[in-house]
Each structure stands twice: as structure tokens, then as C-alpha cells.
Amino acid sequence: MEKIIILDFGSQVTQLIGRRLRELNVYCEIHPFNKMPQMDADVKGVILSGSPASVRSVDAPQVNLDGIKGKLPLLGICYGAQYLAYKYGGNVENSDSREYGRAKMTVKGTSPLFEGIPAVSQVWMSHGDTITRLPEGAEIIGSTEDVDNAAYHIAGEPTYAVQFHPEVFHSEYGADMLRNFIVRVCGCSCSWTPDSFIETQVEELREKLGDDKVILGLSGGVDSTVAAVLLNKAIGQNLTCIFVDNGLLRKNEFTDVLESYKDMGLNVIGVQSGALFLKKLEGVSEPEAKRKAIGTTFIEVFDAEAQKITGARWLAQGTIYPDVIESCGVNGTAAKIKSHHNVGGLPEKMNLKIVEPLRSLFKDEVRRVGRALGIKEELIGRHPFPGPSLGIRILGEVTEEKLAILREADAIFINKLRNWPCDLPSASEPSRRATNLYDSIWQAGTMLLPVRSVGVMGDERTYEYTCALRAVISTDGMTADWVHLPYEFMAEVSNEIINKVRGVNRVCYDISSKPPATIEWE
């Protein structure tokens, strides 16, 4: 399978490079710069990402390109362009010619990288250092008003470099430039589609798993559902799915999810253990402690149920590519991003091997694969939901009383989103149109705050909880912005929650983006 390797030097937008290539139906992998993968025959080209570092600093990221430069197509982006210049005889300085934000690039001469690109176009710059002298044999192929060496090509080899970021939305023809690189320079066929992924993955799963039995923890979410259907296609009844009700699910979610899995050919076991989870959460209010209590209890319940399945050798997880990248920084060291991620701890406890059929996919790609598998839209279009469920949407200690309040408020919010018409791009597939607000939003939910405030209902003074509504738009959950919900919608939701949910007398709306905030509150 042809692929592009992206070496990550720590840029905040490295994932965008990968996403743009995937959108062009080219398979790619992101690797830390110091964890160079083997350049086998399938590798068609290499891209060097940007970085917050300066190539002139003593601790600047370094990479050995001896087996790549001049042998494989190579594209340096921002830091990558400066690294190529600095490493191979050019010069990079911290000068007055710094550029941040939009700039106009003028194409110089002819180059396959800029074929079909207007002579002048907008690009997005973000660099303090600038290339003041090109490496030997290099020629300028693009300049801006402030930076002569905005883009260059090293003659006699398929090495190109740009000091701007073609992967970001603000670079007008950035996607076209990347397409030119992968098609005209690398010679990629752009044939990596959901159907081709399914065909290849099913074949690999059959070869890997054979007649072994596999257990998968279903959550009702998109990732675990697609993983289950893909595994079922590969190994059939050798897959057993376990759906644990941790007592922290949304209103009617346990029965609704089980009902939605009917007629899908999956072997699903439902386990209700809400009382046990609530007991373990008594007196626990610190967010990380709650996550660990929920995760540990889940392992106990899941393990007890899994022990009833004789001969199981594998644990399947719905791990997706952002999970993989978030768990490994550019220095190759594990970082604690999501302590509840999937079902960590089970393999050691149960002596099971791990299989993760979706670990190479972004969230939107998972949905595309799910649609290609024929999974119902009500499952494919579901918003992401945190592993600890409502346990981290109740700030502070979790109690049955608070859960009851939050479930009712959240049900009003989500149902209103589903029933409010709109004509916007679908959050799960931008090429489609959403018919309601829910489908136009990446993720929405309600938080119950540990704050009581004074209110007036009728002739009585109240002292009740505040809940916060959250709705964001995103492409993969790595970054997100708050949704500008219609005022009329907000007024109706607030009014209905306060009138119908006993225990709430104030409703707020969260208008924070990620970063600096997170999507969830805990």
C-alpha cells in the first residue's frame, strides 16, 4: 500500500498535513522525527513538518535524511524548509523579515509543485526565523513581499520546501500544492478509499486472528461500533461484544443503544452495573480520581463478564489515530492525555493480546468507513461521548440525585438539537447537508456545576443548581470552536430546562474554544 511518511517536529498543525493527504485519498503516517520508520518500497515520499523550535538553537530537532534526500520525494514545510536549508549549506537567521499570518506569494518560474496555482495567491506564514541563503543547487520557486526564499527546489532531485503552511485553511491553494506534491512529484495513485481500507483490513484481521475468539467493549459510540462491524465482517461469531451500563449513561441510553444494535448480526451482551459504579464514586470529587475509579470498576465488571467467554485470546479496542498521536509526543515519550482511554489495564489482567482495527483512521474517516459498511446513520452520526460518561460532566462528587437532574437537562438539550431544523454542512461529513442542529455539531452536552444560586419561581425563592450547555464544531476533536447557536433556540432550551427540571434554576452557555479550554469540563 503506497504511503507518505510525515516526520513530526512538534508543530501544532502536523495533524492537518495528515488530514489533507487523507482527504486526497492517500494513506499517510505521522511519526516523531526521532522515531524514523523503515523506508520500505511502499513509501512514495516524505514530508517534514513545522516546529516551534528554531534550527539555530542548540537543542533543535535533528533528523538523519541520508537515506531520503535525493532518493525519495521530499517536502519541507516551515521548520522543515529551514532545516533543509540550514543542514545542506544554506543560512537561516532571526531577522526583521519575520512573517505571521496571511501573505501573498508570487510563483517564480515553473515547478510541478505549483502547477495550476495562480501566479499570486494567499499563503499562511508562521515563522520567526527566515532563510537568507539557499543550499547549494537550490532555486527559488516562490517569494512573498517580505521573504524572497518563500519556496525553493533543489535541482536534480525531487526535494521541495516552503516556508509557509499549505496544510492550513488560510493557504488558498494549499491543498492543490499538496496534491501536486503527492501526484506529480511522488506519483501516488490516490486510491486509498473507505472501500479499499475495508477490503485490506478484513483480509489482515482474518490472517492475524484466525479462529481465535475476540472480546470488544461496546460503548454505543462511533469508534467501537465501526470496529465491531469490521471485526464481525472478518471473524463473525468469534467476536463477542460487551456493553457495560456504568450507571452514568444518558437518559434511556442503555436500552436505546442495545435496541439500535438489533438486526446488525452482532453478538452483544448487556451488563447493568450502575449501583457498583456509584458506590465506588461515593465521596470522590477530584476529576482524575473519578476517572480512575470509573476505569478500575469498568475493568472489574468487564473482566468478570469476559471470564465467562471461554477461549478468548484478543481484546479489541476502538482506538483511532488521534488517540495514538496524543499518547506519544514528538520525543517519543508517552504522555497521559486520557487516563480513561479505552480499557487500559485489561490486557495485563486478562492476559489478552490487543487488536485495534481503526488505529490508522481519523474520526471522520471512521465515519466514512462505517457508512461504507452499511451502518445506520443514527449510529454513525452520534456525537463523541466521554468514556467516563456523565461522571465527568458532573463537577464534583457524583450522586444519584445529580445524575437524575443532569440526565433530564441533557435530554432536553440533545432532543431540541435533533428537532431544530437547519441547513448547514454536516459535522460528520461536510460534503453532506445537515437537516438539524445536532447533525451540524461535532459534540454537544450538558454539565452540572457545583454551584447553587438564588432564583425566583412563582412567589417562592429557590436555591438550586446551575447547568452549562456546551456545543462545539471540530474535525477530529484535537481543536474545537464553540457553536453560535441561534438565540431563539437558546431561549427555548433554557426555558424548558428551568421549567421542567427540578433542581436547576439557571442555564449558561460555554463559549470557550479548544485550546485553551477542553471540550469536556473535567
Secondary structure, DSSP 8 states (H G I E B T S, - for coil): --EEEEEE-S-TTHHHHHHHHHHTT-EEEEEETTS-----TTEEEEEE---SS-TTSTT------TTTBTTB-EEEETHHHHHHHHHTT-EEEEEEEEEEEEEEEEE-S--GGGTT--SEEEEEEEEEEEEEE--TTEEEEEEESS-S-SEEEETTTTEEEESB-TTSTTSTTHHHHHHHIIIIIT-------HHHHHHHHHHHHHHHHTT-EEEEEE-SSHHHHHHHHHHHHHHGGGEEEEEEE-S-S-TTHHHHHHHHTTTTT--EEEEE-HHHHHHHTTT--SHHHHHHHHHHHHHHHHHHHHTTSTTEEEEE----HHHHHHTB-TTS-B--S-TTSTTTTHHHHHT-EEE-TTTT--HHHHHHHHHHTT--HHHHT-----TTGGGGTB-SS--HHHHHHHHHHHHHHHHHHHHSEEEEE-SS-TTSEEEEHHHH-SEEEEEEEEEEEEEEETTEEEEEEEEEEEEEE-SSSSSBEE----HHHHHHHHHHHHHHSTTEEEEEE----BTTS-SS--
